[in-house]
Amino acid sequence: KRICGPFIPSGNDSALVDHAPAAPTRLLMQEVMESLKKVIQKDWEDAVFEIFTNKQQEWVIRFDLKSIESETGLSAYMNVFIRCNEEIIAHSLTKVSDQWSYKPDENHIVFTLRPPWVHVSKLESFYKLHPTLRTYKSTKEAAAAMKAAAKAME
């Protein structure tokens, strides 16, 4: 005799589900980078670019500006690419805002992606976007400055 229904654990533990997608790992890094390179190469046949990792283990897509007809077109393409590409979505890659459409020199333009295993402090990201707010103060003063900055951004 059955007293109650089937056991259903709380939460969404993917270890209990057979069809759950595998979490992205470093082991897939080269394969995914090659896949992204093929997609970009297909869409931008004449572009000279490379994909590599930087010191922070973020993925850098660096284009040679001499091989690009329209910088604005490339930036628009990459903005759509980050939101709509199946590989990027499936592997939870995110845009690094302070290194997106960034020119490290006059010959290159860089677009940087962050894989899910790379963690960066939210405070560090904030200070990269707002360097004038970075000061060395006491903890209380720093907290007050952060509150003021948050109110100013509203």
PyMOL commands that set and color helices and strands:
alter all, ss='L'
color gray80, all
select helices_A, chain A and resi 14-16+26-43+65-67+71-84+86-90+122-129+131-133+139-153
alter helices_A, ss='H'
color red, helices_A
select strands_A, chain A and resi 49-53+59-64+94-105+108-114
alter strands_A, ss='S'
color yellow, strands_A
deselect
rebuild
show_as cartoon
